[in-house]
Amino acid sequence: MNEPEVVQNYKSKLEQGLKQIISIQDNIEEQWEKGKAVIHAAAEQEFGEMESQRPKTWFEEECQNATENKNIAYRKLQ
């Protein structure tokens, strides 16, 4: 990120939120969930909601055909 003000605001929000969580005497699972929520909220406030990108698939037609042929051969053996 090349915008120092946005980065600084994000860091400040993280520090404030995480300090509050550390001072609370919850169990570790509750602290983790609260910490995760603080990170997500700070990121969304400063950077906005990100569009999810579709992952590139490595399982292409050739792999699918090989798997289908393997399954057919396996069924013939049974």
MODELLER restraints for C-alpha pairs under 7 A, 6 or more apart:
rsr = mdl.restraints
at = mdl.atoms
rsr.add(forms.Gaussian(group=physical.xy_distance, feature=features.Distance(at['CA:6:A'], at['CA:46:A']), mean=6.27, stdev=0.5))
rsr.add(forms.Gaussian(group=physical.xy_distance, feature=features.Distance(at['CA:10:A'], at['CA:42:A']), mean=5.99, stdev=0.5))
rsr.add(forms.Gaussian(group=physical.xy_distance, feature=features.Distance(at['CA:10:A'], at['CA:43:A']), mean=6.67, stdev=0.5))
rsr.add(forms.Gaussian(group=physical.xy_distance, feature=features.Distance(at['CA:10:A'], at['CA:46:A']), mean=6.09, stdev=0.5))
rsr.add(forms.Gaussian(group=physical.xy_distance, feature=features.Distance(at['CA:13:A'], at['CA:42:A']), mean=5.97, stdev=0.5))
rsr.add(forms.Gaussian(group=physical.xy_distance, feature=features.Distance(at['CA:14:A'], at['CA:38:A']), mean=6.73, stdev=0.5))
rsr.add(forms.Gaussian(group=physical.xy_distance, feature=features.Distance(at['CA:14:A'], at['CA:39:A']), mean=6.34, stdev=0.5))
rsr.add(forms.Gaussian(group=physical.xy_distance, feature=features.Distance(at['CA:14:A'], at['CA:42:A']), mean=6.43, stdev=0.5))
rsr.add(forms.Gaussian(group=physical.xy_distance, feature=features.Distance(at['CA:17:A'], at['CA:38:A']), mean=5.91, stdev=0.5))
rsr.add(forms.Gaussian(group=physical.xy_distance, feature=features.Distance(at['CA:18:A'], at['CA:35:A']), mean=6.23, stdev=0.5))
rsr.add(forms.Gaussian(group=physical.xy_distance, feature=features.Distance(at['CA:21:A'], at['CA:31:A']), mean=6.28, stdev=0.5))
rsr.add(forms.Gaussian(group=physical.xy_distance, feature=features.Distance(at['CA:21:A'], at['CA:34:A']), mean=6.94, stdev=0.5))
rsr.add(forms.Gaussian(group=physical.xy_distance, feature=features.Distance(at['CA:21:A'], at['CA:35:A']), mean=6.84, stdev=0.5))
